Amino acid sequence: MEDPIGPELDLAEALRMTAAPPQAWIDAAAMLPSTLGDLGEIERVVTLPGFRAAFVADPEQALADFGLAASTPVVSALQDRLAGD
């Protein structure tokens, strides 16, 4: 009978032989959960009174005032979203 985790063990062995990922990839992957959550909040904040004017005046401060982190993906997504209106 074949070992049920054999393929996973083979994959793990193959991965151990590959080069380590660049630090930038590791850093980006670590940011994904919070960034995805922030991106989900975009639709909420664009409907709030005063957000658009505050964002145009000072994007980073507007995001902080409305409870979002001013990460590059969030600022870019909001700029795209607001440009489409």
Helices and strands as residue ranges (DSSP letters): H 6-16, H 23-46, H 51-57, H 59-65, H 72-83
